[in-house]
Structures are given as C-alpha cells and as structure tokens.
Amino acid sequence: AQSVAQPEDQVNVAEGNPLTVKCTYSVSGNPYLFWYVQYPNRGLQFLLKYITGDNLVKGSYGFEAEFNKSQTSFHLKKPSALVSDSALYFCAVRDKGTGSARQLTFGSGTQLTVLP
Amino acid sequence: GAGVSQSPSNKVTEKGKDVELRCDPISGHTALYWYRQSLGQGLEFLIYFQGNSAPDKSGLPSDRFSAERTGGSVSTLTIQRTQQEDSAVYLCASSSGGLTAETQYFGPGTRLLVL
C-alpha cells in the first residue's frame, strides 16, 4: 500500500520569504513523487516530479523539491514566495513496482497563504 | 495544445436522480483516470482506463458508480440514485501511456451538488 502525509493543513509565509510545504510518503518499493497545485475552482496543475537521479528537482514557477530517501520525504520549497503562490498544494506518490497500480495516492493538501 | 476538458462544470441534482459526467482527455493520451475530491477527504481514486484493457475499478465506492470510455477517448462517469454524500468535485486526468512515471494532467473538474 502507498500513502502520503502532509502534516500541515495551513502554511503562512510573508512575501519574499522562503517557503516550505512538507510531504512524507510510504511505499513498499521505490517511489515516484509529484507535486500539484490547485487554485480556487480549478483543477490540479502539475508542478514537478521525482523519478530518479538528482535528489533536487526543479519545477514550474521557481518551485523545487528535495527527495530524501532516508527520511522518506519530498518537501516543496521556493526561495522567495509571491502572493500569487497562495493556493492548495498536493503531494502524491506512486510505487515504481511493475505490478503497482497506476493511480496516484494524494496527501490531504496544504493551504499556502503568502501574506503581502 | 488543448488540455483535459470536463463537462458540465457544475451540476446540481436531487437525491435519487442519475447523473453523467463527461471527460475529454488530451488528444493521443491512452490512459484516463477519475478521482473524487471531497471536503475533508482529499483526492481519492475512482477508476482507471488504459487503452483497450479492462479498467481498474478498484476505487469505485459502490455499485451506483460506473464509467465507460468509448473509442479510447471520451469517458463518462455515471452515478445512479445519487446520495448527498456523493457531493464532491469529480476530477478527470489523462496521461500519454499509463506508465507509472508519467505525469497525469487534470481537467478543471465537475462540481456535483446533491440536494
């Protein structure tokens, strides 16, 4: 079974400050990890993913995430937050195993608010 | 290019009525997924189609829920005898081939309200 935990329902950060949205995962094998963002009344928009290789993944809009296998984490980061980054962020996981299900398992989401 | 489209964007229905939700995936994508996003429940997987293979229905919550995909493209999710707990946003996603590393691209969703 695969699962994702986003321990913070809400993260507030001042504009211009660095932001971190936390994610930890559990899979039986090795993971593929994804971050999506959802703006109000919109679908999920892909930000970045980790497949293999470099543990630091860079994605859209200046976001990046670091894969840490020992801590089973994949935290989303941005060096300088913008008010327009305010949205709902979802972490998702899928097991790499060939017999694994194809669907993503999502965390419960973290509401990011960037204060001007 | 065009993304995943879903219709209707909003649907209000009365308890006990049947509803059909439509998803039009990205052209050429052979994999199609339905998810449900409920308040306080996050996103949960419902069903997965890959090409002409039998769909993975393991996430459907009850036999009132069904889905089909005609011609390997458009998909319809049907909920029969709707209940108030079916109120949610139903999201459709597609990916190019159903491989586990692929990115799924989501549509804007259909917001269903059952009165």
Interface residues (C-beta under 8 A of the other chain):
Chain A: Y32 F34 Y36 N41 R42 G43 L44 Q45 F46 K49 I51 F90 R94 D95 K96 S100 A101 R102 Q103 L104 T105 F106 G107 S108 G109
Chain B: V4 Q6 A31 Y33 Y35 G42 L43 E44 F45 Y48 Q50 D56 S58 G59 L91 A93 G98 T100 A101 T103 Q104 Y105 F106 G107 P108 G109 R111
